[in-house]
Amino acid sequence: MMSSEYQPIACAAYDYLEIACMHHEPVRIELHDGSQIEATASNVRVSEHVEYFDVLCAGQAQSIRLDMIAAISSLAQPPRFQTVQISPPPDSLD
């Protein structure tokens, strides 16, 4: 279960999220709960000390907490990056 306290991600992971947003990259997002989302990257933002990855999924805007994202992959052809680990599983933070 995800802790409600936000855990910041590693700085190196931001580069990939920002590249994806800059190019409105199609991405596959793997969440810690095992689900996957295919969407278009839009923005990385902070709201009330929590960081979010904003995407468009099937025409709907969606915000995903960065510490809920396990990995992200570019779906562009050719891809700008392969699969990148974004944050460790919540259990490894205890």
Backbone as CSV, one residue per row, in Angstrom:
resi,resn,N_x,N_y,N_z,CA_x,CA_y,CA_z,C_x,C_y,C_z
1,MET,0.845,-1.193,0.000,0.000,0.000,0.000,0.878,1.239,0.000
2,MET,0.525,2.216,-0.765,1.287,3.454,-0.901,1.086,4.336,0.329
3,SER,2.205,4.772,0.910,2.141,5.716,2.018,1.570,7.026,1.501
4,SER,0.778,7.715,2.335,0.228,8.995,1.890,1.285,10.095,1.929
5,GLU,2.408,9.861,2.653,3.481,10.847,2.695,4.287,10.754,1.409
6,TYR,4.423,11.863,0.715,5.126,11.884,-0.565,6.609,11.616,-0.380
7,GLN,7.157,10.753,-1.228,8.587,10.456,-1.255,9.170,11.001,-2.555
8,PRO,10.028,12.023,-2.503,10.598,12.590,-3.731,11.366,11.539,-4.527
9,ILE,11.383,11.703,-5.857,12.116,10.783,-6.708,13.546,11.280,-6.890
10,ALA,14.404,10.424,-7.416,15.801,10.796,-7.677,15.856,11.874,-8.760
11,CYS,16.788,12.792,-8.609,16.918,13.903,-9.568,17.145,13.415,-10.990
12,ALA,17.902,12.343,-11.177,18.205,11.835,-12.523,16.931,11.433,-13.267
13,ALA,15.920,10.984,-12.560,14.670,10.552,-13.199,13.915,11.731,-13.809
14,TYR,14.083,12.921,-13.236,13.381,14.106,-13.753,13.735,14.388,-15.210
15,ASP,15.013,14.162,-15.574,15.438,14.440,-16.947,14.558,13.717,-17.951
16,TYR,14.266,12.445,-17.692,13.459,11.662,-18.623,12.011,12.146,-18.663
17,LEU,11.477,12.495,-17.510,10.113,13.020,-17.481,10.033,14.347,-18.233
18,GLU,11.028,15.202,-18.040,11.038,16.503,-18.713,11.225,16.354,-20.221
19,ILE,12.088,15.422,-20.653,12.256,15.153,-22.087,10.932,14.699,-22.681
20,ALA,10.272,13.784,-21.993,8.973,13.280,-22.476,7.970,14.424,-22.605
21,CYS,7.934,15.309,-21.632,6.986,16.430,-21.675,7.337,17.423,-22.774
22,MET,8.618,17.713,-22.929,9.068,18.683,-23.912,8.648,18.268,-25.332
23,HIS,8.628,16.964,-25.590,8.292,16.449,-26.915,6.876,15.891,-27.002
24,HIS,6.094,16.055,-25.923,4.751,15.470,-25.854,4.814,14.001,-26.289
25,GLU,5.774,13.323,-25.684,6.112,11.941,-26.007,4.992,10.972,-25.626
26,PRO,4.674,10.021,-26.499,3.799,8.933,-26.069,4.614,8.021,-25.148
27,VAL,4.055,7.674,-24.009,4.789,6.893,-23.007,3.921,5.764,-22.439
28,ARG,4.616,4.759,-21.918,3.967,3.718,-21.114,4.454,3.932,-19.688
29,ILE,3.507,4.094,-18.774,3.817,4.341,-17.371,3.458,3.085,-16.593
30,GLU,4.435,2.555,-15.865,4.205,1.392,-15.015,4.094,1.885,-13.574
31,LEU,2.972,1.583,-12.937,2.745,2.017,-11.555,3.150,0.914,-10.584
32,HIS,3.384,1.293,-9.345,3.778,0.314,-8.324,2.690,-0.718,-8.042
33,ASP,1.438,-0.410,-8.352,0.364,-1.385,-8.111,0.275,-2.425,-9.229
34,GLY,1.187,-2.329,-10.230,1.215,-3.295,-11.319,0.457,-2.847,-12.561
35,SER,-0.325,-1.789,-12.468,-1.075,-1.325,-13.631,-0.167,-0.519,-14.560
36,GLN,-0.596,-0.421,-15.818,0.136,0.337,-16.820,-0.812,1.305,-17.501
37,ILE,-0.266,2.450,-17.885,-1.039,3.485,-18.569,-0.259,3.893,-19.811
38,GLU,-0.923,3.942,-20.959,-0.315,4.510,-22.156,-0.938,5.875,-22.361
39,ALA,-0.075,6.892,-22.467,-0.563,8.270,-22.498,0.466,9.161,-23.186
40,THR,0.115,10.434,-23.331,1.013,11.436,-23.874,1.478,12.339,-22.734
41,ALA,2.803,12.467,-22.604,3.371,13.304,-21.536,3.015,14.761,-21.765
42,SER,2.689,15.451,-20.676,2.273,16.842,-20.787,3.102,17.784,-19.909
43,ASN,3.255,17.452,-18.608,3.875,18.389,-17.680,4.323,17.667,-16.416
44,VAL,5.353,18.218,-15.770,5.743,17.814,-14.418,5.514,19.043,-13.556
45,ARG,4.776,18.883,-12.469,4.427,20.049,-11.647,4.420,19.686,-10.166
46,VAL,4.392,20.718,-9.340,4.329,20.566,-7.887,3.057,21.218,-7.390
47,SER,2.352,20.527,-6.520,1.161,21.072,-5.875,1.169,20.645,-4.413
48,GLU,1.177,21.614,-3.526,1.177,21.361,-2.084,2.278,20.388,-1.678
49,HIS,3.506,20.644,-2.169,4.714,19.884,-1.831,4.707,18.451,-2.360
50,VAL,3.845,18.147,-3.322,3.797,16.828,-3.952,3.993,17.028,-5.453
51,GLU,4.839,16.193,-6.059,5.149,16.315,-7.484,4.264,15.368,-8.299
52,TYR,3.825,15.859,-9.459,2.911,15.111,-10.324,3.411,15.100,-11.757
53,PHE,3.080,14.015,-12.461,3.321,13.875,-13.892,1.951,13.985,-14.548
54,ASP,1.748,15.040,-15.323,0.476,15.251,-16.003,0.555,14.625,-17.391
55,VAL,-0.473,13.848,-17.737,-0.517,13.170,-19.032,-1.917,13.292,-19.622
56,LEU,-2.001,13.029,-20.927,-3.291,12.904,-21.603,-3.467,11.435,-21.952
57,CYS,-4.536,10.847,-21.452,-4.818,9.432,-21.671,-6.214,9.327,-22.271
58,ALA,-6.295,8.873,-23.526,-7.578,8.767,-24.235,-8.334,10.097,-24.202
59,GLY,-7.587,11.195,-24.385,-8.195,12.515,-24.439,-8.529,13.124,-23.088
60,GLN,-8.244,12.417,-22.001,-8.545,12.905,-20.653,-7.253,13.261,-19.920
61,ALA,-7.226,14.436,-19.281,-6.078,14.837,-18.474,-6.045,14.006,-17.202
62,GLN,-4.840,13.573,-16.830,-4.665,12.766,-15.631,-3.372,13.198,-14.952
63,SER,-3.371,13.268,-13.627,-2.181,13.607,-12.846,-1.787,12.395,-12.015
64,ILE,-0.508,12.034,-12.096,-0.011,10.861,-11.383,1.101,11.308,-10.449
65,ARG,0.976,10.980,-9.177,2.040,11.288,-8.222,3.318,10.591,-8.649
66,LEU,4.439,11.317,-8.649,5.679,10.732,-9.133,6.116,9.515,-8.332
67,ASP,5.847,9.485,-7.039,6.278,8.328,-6.249,5.371,7.114,-6.436
68,MET,4.346,7.232,-7.261,3.513,6.083,-7.616,4.010,5.416,-8.897
69,ILE,4.927,6.086,-9.608,5.440,5.586,-10.876,6.676,4.727,-10.632
70,ALA,6.611,3.470,-11.081,7.763,2.573,-10.971,8.729,2.825,-12.123
71,ALA,8.179,2.930,-13.355,9.027,3.092,-14.535,8.240,3.776,-15.643
72,ILE,8.981,4.309,-16.601,8.372,4.947,-17.768,9.166,4.526,-18.996
73,SER,8.467,4.302,-20.099,9.099,3.936,-21.369,8.571,4.837,-22.466
74,SER,9.454,5.231,-23.385,9.033,6.002,-24.551,8.400,5.060,-25.564
75,LEU,7.276,5.471,-26.140,6.622,4.711,-27.201,6.814,5.376,-28.562
76,ALA,7.608,6.462,-28.596,7.876,7.158,-29.858,8.701,6.246,-30.763
77,GLN,8.614,6.487,-32.065,9.403,5.737,-33.043,10.296,6.692,-33.806
78,PRO,11.595,6.689,-33.630,12.317,5.868,-32.670,12.167,6.434,-31.253
79,PRO,12.308,5.589,-30.235,12.159,6.072,-28.854,13.318,6.980,-28.450
80,ARG,13.016,7.997,-27.664,14.065,8.894,-27.168,14.779,8.284,-25.964
81,PHE,14.152,7.318,-25.319,14.770,6.595,-24.202,14.062,5.256,-24.055
82,GLN,14.739,4.328,-23.410,14.153,3.012,-23.149,13.418,3.081,-21.806
83,THR,13.214,1.954,-21.160,12.556,1.938,-19.855,13.482,2.530,-18.794
84,VAL,12.937,3.480,-18.038,13.695,4.171,-16.992,12.961,3.969,-15.668
85,GLN,13.700,3.534,-14.641,13.126,3.396,-13.306,12.953,4.794,-12.709
86,ILE,11.756,5.083,-12.210,11.464,6.411,-11.667,11.543,6.431,-10.146
87,SER,10.879,5.489,-9.488,10.934,5.463,-8.023,10.922,4.017,-7.545
88,PRO,11.548,3.766,-6.398,11.572,2.396,-5.860,10.204,2.019,-5.313
89,PRO,9.950,0.715,-5.162,8.688,0.293,-4.557,8.561,0.887,-3.149
90,PRO,7.327,1.211,-2.743,7.128,1.834,-1.422,7.699,1.012,-0.285
91,ASP,7.677,-0.310,-0.377,8.193,-1.170,0.705,9.679,-0.974,0.918
92,SER,10.417,-0.589,-0.137,11.869,-0.414,-0.003,12.221,0.895,0.685
93,LEU,11.251,1.759,0.928,11.506,3.054,1.560,11.389,2.992,3.076
94,ASP,10.850,1.890,3.601,10.675,1.777,5.060,11.972,1.484,5.772
